[in-house]
């Protein structure tokens, strides 16, 4: 366990918590006399701790983001694939204690089990030392996944939502979209969409689908209303 603690940059005061975090229920059921318990409760706790730590971090890092944007960004970070990838980076597949049936079915490589173990480890750090050490661990491990491309894509791709939130906040009104032009052959259509609020035309935008044209129009409108 010392190697894992070194990788985590955290040393447990109660090492049995880390052992429990890496113990699957199937192993516990087969080895009750020698088991410190299984990781399901720690997984439950860790899931909540990760959400809380990242929520606070993202709010502080992106003060201009709306609630919906923060939720999308957090959801893009906290998912089975990302958690399993992190767990794999720490060789959890070699450290997990599994029952014989899970071993035979390749449980050590299952993303679901790896992700659950990762959440359990975070939960074990929280129980061992409290919020701030757990937060430091979560932020450090997730920061590499918070690259500019991810943020730019999530922040900029749903212009319609951003425009609607802005207009409702400023004017208590909802934007309306309409396609005002359509051209090109069926396999290469181009659309022009218009967005208006009340009687006022805010902007137009073009795209190769009605949805993309509306997004483009919303993007242009944001330059006017924000």
N, C-alpha and C positions, 0 to 999 in steps of 0.2 A: 504493500500500500504506500510505502514511502515514496516510490517513484511517481505514483499518481498525485500524491500530495505536492510533490515538487513541481509537477506539471501544472497543477491547479494554482500553484503559488499560495497555498493555504494549508496549514498544519492543524489537524483536528486535536482538540483537547480530549474528545471522546471518540476514539478511533472506531468503536463499535457502530457509531452512526454511519460512517462511510461504508463499513462492511454490510450493514443492513441495506443501505441504498443500492448496493450492487448484488443483492440477493433476491432472486425472483421467487414468486410464490410457489412455483413448482418444486424448487429446491427445498424450500422451507417445509413443505408438506411431506417430503421424503426424508427429511433430516431434522425433525423437530427437537430432538435432544441436543443437537450440536449447533442449532441455528440461532442467530441473534434476532430473528424475525425477518419478514419480507418487506419489500419496498413500496407497497401500494399506498400506504398512508403518507409516506415521505414524498411519493410522486404527486399526490393530491396537494400537499403543502407547497412543493416546489413549483408546480404549475402556477399557483397564485402568487408566489414570491417573484417569479420571473415576470409575470404580467405587471405587478406593482413596480418593480425596479425599472423595467423598461418604460413604463408609462411616465414615471417621474423623469427619467433621463430624456425621453423624447420631448416632453413638455418644455424642459429647460433648454434643450438644444435647438428646438424649432419653435420659438415663441410666436411666430406668425401663423403656424398651422392651425386649421380648424379641427374640431373634435373628430370629424369623419376622416380627415387626412391622417391624423395621428393613429386612429384605429387601423386604417389600411396599412400604414407603415409598420405598426407593431405586428399585425397579422402576417405581413410578408416576412417578418423575422422569426416569429414564434410559430413554427409548424413542424410536423413530424420529420420532414426531410432535413431541415436545418439542424434540428436537435440531434437527429441520428448521425448527421455528418460530424457534428461536434463530438459526440460520444465516440465515434469511430476514430477521430483524431487522438483521443486519449486511450485508444485500444480497449475500450469497454468490452468489446467482443471477447477479449482474452481474460477479462477480470470478472465478468458476470458469472454468478453461481446459478446454474440452471438444473432443473430436474432432468432425469434421463430421457423422458419423452421429448422435452424441449430441445435437448442436445441433438437427438436423432433427427428432429425436424428442422435443424439449422437455426434454432432460436437465437443464437449469438449474433447472427447476421440480420435478423429481422429489424427493420427500421422502427417498428412500433416498440419493441422491447428496448432498443438502444435509446430511443427518445424518452421513454418512461424512466430509464435508469438515469439519464441526464437530469431530468426534472427532480428525481429523488436525491441526487447528489446535491443539487442546489438547496433542496429542502433540508438536507442534513447539515449543510453549512449554516443555514438560518437557525436551526435548533441548537447547533453547537456554539454559535457566537453572536447571533442576532442579525438585525437588518443590515447594518452598514458593511460588514464583511461579505454578506451575501450579495449586496448591491454592487460592491466593487468587483466581485467575481463575474456577475452577470454582465455588467457594462464592459468589462475587459474582454470577455469572450464574444459578445455580440458586436462590438464596435467594428471589427474587420468586415462584417457582413453589411454594415451601414455605409456602403460606398455611394459615391456621387450619382452613379447611373441609377441605382435603385431609388434614391430619393427623388431624382429628377423625373424618372418615369412615373412614380406614384403621385408626385406633387403636380405634375403638369398634364397627365393623361386625361384626367376627368375635369376638364374646364367647365363643363355644364354644371356639375355639382358646385364648383367654386363660385360660379356666376350666380346660381340660384341662392346660395347661402349669403352672398354679398348683397344681392338685391333685396332679399327678405329682411336682412338686418338694417339696410339703409332706408328702403322705401316701403317695406312690407308688401312687395309685389313679386310676382313670379314671371320669369321670362317665357316667351312663346316663340317657337321655331316654325319655319315654313321653308319648303324647297321652292326657290324662285326660278331656277333654270336647271335644265338637264340636257346634256349633249354627249355625242360620241356613240360608237357602235356598242352593242350589248356587252361585248367582252371587255370594253374599255370605257365605261361610262364615267362621266364627270358630273358632279352635282354642285350647285351653288345654293347655300342655305342662308336664310336671313333670321336674325334674332331681334325681337322687339319687346319692349315693356310698355304696356298701355298702347298709346298711339305713336310712340317714339321708336324709330328704327335705331338700334344700337350699333349693329355691324353685320357684315356678310362674311362668308367663308366658303371655300371650295374643298372638295375631296372626292375620292373615288367611290364613296358610298354616302348614303344620306346621313348616317351616323357621324362619319368622319367630317363631313361638311358642317354639320351642326357643332361638332367640337371645335372646328376651326373658327366658326363664327363666334362661339362663346369665348375662345381665346382672344380674339380681337376685341370683343366687348369688354373683357376684363381690363384692357388698357384704358378704357374710357371711364369705367365706373369705379375702379379701385384707386 
